[in-house]
Amino acid sequence: MDDLDIKKIWNKPGAIESKGFDSSHLDQIIDRGSISIIDKFIKTLRIEMAVNFIMLSVLVVYSAFQTKWGLSIFLLLVDLAFFIYYRRLVAQLRNKNSDINVLEYLRVIHKIILQFIHHYKVANVILAVPLFTIGMYFANPEIFTEKYLSNGWFIVLAFVSFAIAILLFYLLLFQLYGKKANKIERLIEALKEE
Amino acid sequence: MKPEFQDLLNDNNNIVNKICRAYTDNSEDFNDYKQECIVQLWKSFDSFRGASKVSTWVYRVCLNVCLSQLRIKKRRVVTVSNTSIDFRDDYDQTEEEHLQLIYQAIRQLKESDRAIIVLYLEDTSYKEMAEILGITVTNVGAKVNRVKGQLKSIING
């Protein structure tokens, strides 16, 4: 088959006939929304934002009831900072448009995936450990300070558990997004090379 | 839904179909990709100012969707095939087999090369291809020559 034959066949309508769309069908498709990786990130971030907001607000109220005003104000500030951070992140992602050239779009997607992975790494290490510790403390302050913090084995066990959990989380991140980032990076390289 | 968008989509439906078909090998994935293309076209419809040809815009958005898409796990309930695509009664079976052969060969190419060959087969100019892909015209020329050869050798065995 030579070039002309391929083009000739390509330009035939083939067995699939395109009848076009009616408006109700198009409305149905558009109403269901996007399932792109950006929209997936936006949905995840919105859930995270809501969970963090509720959890931190509960902690603010609880510490205020306990008349721990310093802690309460600190948590309130953290709560507000998170809220603003997530709103900004979601707004940034919502502004991404797919009407740019392919190479530029792939670079944008690659950058977003790396940012998202970075966000989770930071959230996992910086937030998970303090939040777990605060949670344990609030659950039973006396037992926590007297029993756990004075027990060297408990601290070692907690440290090892966190290290394993972080490692597993990183592996999960790689499976979910790292592979995708690598794939897009290869695509960018393939497009650039002559 | 704006009637202009519906008309535009109907006029360019073949482009969407061809690109999605080059990147998928089953009807479920085809439906998913096509619906995602429609959603993304709709989302960028208002910001499309006509700086480029409509077809250039459609190629760009659809290629962006197909190249950046994860293998979508979540199946949609709405199917494109039920209402917008049907099999023609008068189609030539041999022609369709040849077309299938071409698509199968295209799917064996690297993902970035599929974009090149689809645009080439669509008779898109090198300049327009460069605009869509964001690479230089020289690069387009080099890639077209290489990918054309690869496609022919796959098809001819």
Boltz contact constraints between the chains, C-beta under 6 A:
constraints:
  - contact:
      token1: [A, 1]
      token2: [B, 155]
      max_distance: 6.0
  - contact:
      token1: [A, 7]
      token2: [B, 121]
      max_distance: 6.0
  - contact:
      token1: [A, 9]
      token2: [B, 98]
      max_distance: 6.0
  - contact:
      token1: [A, 9]
      token2: [B, 99]
      max_distance: 6.0
  - contact:
      token1: [A, 10]
      token2: [B, 121]
      max_distance: 6.0
  - contact:
      token1: [A, 12]
      token2: [B, 95]
      max_distance: 6.0
  - contact:
      token1: [A, 14]
      token2: [B, 96]
      max_distance: 6.0
  - contact:
      token1: [A, 14]
      token2: [B, 99]
      max_distance: 6.0
  - contact:
      token1: [A, 15]
      token2: [B, 87]
      max_distance: 6.0
  - contact:
      token1: [A, 15]
      token2: [B, 91]
      max_distance: 6.0
  - contact:
      token1: [A, 15]
      token2: [B, 96]
      max_distance: 6.0
  - contact:
      token1: [A, 16]
      token2: [B, 85]
      max_distance: 6.0
  - contact:
      token1: [A, 17]
      token2: [B, 86]
      max_distance: 6.0
  - contact:
      token1: [A, 17]
      token2: [B, 88]
      max_distance: 6.0
  - contact:
      token1: [A, 18]
      token2: [B, 13]
      max_distance: 6.0
  - contact:
      token1: [A, 18]
      token2: [B, 85]
      max_distance: 6.0
  - contact:
      token1: [A, 19]
      token2: [B, 84]
      max_distance: 6.0
  - contact:
      token1: [A, 20]
      token2: [B, 10]
      max_distance: 6.0
  - contact:
      token1: [A, 21]
      token2: [B, 9]
      max_distance: 6.0
  - contact:
      token1: [A, 21]
      token2: [B, 84]
      max_distance: 6.0
  - contact:
      token1: [A, 23]
      token2: [B, 1]
      max_distance: 6.0
  - contact:
      token1: [A, 23]
      token2: [B, 6]
      max_distance: 6.0
  - contact:
      token1: [A, 25]
      token2: [B, 83]
      max_distance: 6.0
  - contact:
      token1: [A, 26]
      token2: [B, 1]
      max_distance: 6.0
  - contact:
      token1: [A, 26]
      token2: [B, 6]
      max_distance: 6.0
  - contact:
      token1: [A, 27]
      token2: [B, 1]
      max_distance: 6.0
  - contact:
      token1: [A, 28]
      token2: [B, 78]
      max_distance: 6.0
  - contact:
      token1: [A, 29]
      token2: [B, 35]
      max_distance: 6.0
  - contact:
      token1: [A, 29]
      token2: [B, 38]
      max_distance: 6.0
  - contact:
      token1: [A, 29]
      token2: [B, 78]
      max_distance: 6.0
  - contact:
      token1: [A, 30]
      token2: [B, 42]
      max_distance: 6.0
  - contact:
      token1: [A, 34]
      token2: [B, 39]
      max_distance: 6.0
  - contact:
      token1: [A, 35]
      token2: [B, 72]
      max_distance: 6.0
  - contact:
      token1: [A, 97]
      token2: [B, 44]
      max_distance: 6.0
  - contact:
      token1: [A, 98]
      token2: [B, 40]
      max_distance: 6.0
  - contact:
      token1: [A, 98]
      token2: [B, 44]
      max_distance: 6.0
  - contact:
      token1: [A, 98]
      token2: [B, 61]
      max_distance: 6.0
  - contact:
      token1: [A, 98]
      token2: [B, 64]
      max_distance: 6.0
  - contact:
      token1: [A, 99]
      token2: [B, 44]
      max_distance: 6.0
  - contact:
      token1: [A, 99]
      token2: [B, 61]
      max_distance: 6.0
  - contact:
      token1: [A, 101]
      token2: [B, 134]
      max_distance: 6.0
  - contact:
      token1: [A, 102]
      token2: [B, 63]
      max_distance: 6.0
  - contact:
      token1: [A, 102]
      token2: [B, 64]
      max_distance: 6.0
  - contact:
      token1: [A, 102]
      token2: [B, 133]
      max_distance: 6.0
  - contact:
      token1: [A, 102]
      token2: [B, 134]
      max_distance: 6.0
  - contact:
      token1: [A, 103]
      token2: [B, 134]
      max_distance: 6.0
  - contact:
      token1: [A, 104]
      token2: [B, 134]
      max_distance: 6.0
  - contact:
      token1: [A, 105]
      token2: [B, 64]
      max_distance: 6.0
  - contact:
      token1: [A, 109]
      token2: [B, 68]
      max_distance: 6.0
  - contact:
      token1: [A, 180]
      token2: [B, 70]
      max_distance: 6.0
  - contact:
      token1: [A, 187]
      token2: [B, 112]
      max_distance: 6.0
  - contact:
      token1: [A, 190]
      token2: [B, 112]
      max_distance: 6.0
  - contact:
      token1: [A, 191]
      token2: [B, 112]
      max_distance: 6.0
  - contact:
      token1: [A, 191]
      token2: [B, 135]
      max_distance: 6.0
  - contact:
      token1: [A, 194]
      token2: [B, 139]
      max_distance: 6.0
  - contact:
      token1: [A, 194]
      token2: [B, 142]
      max_distance: 6.0
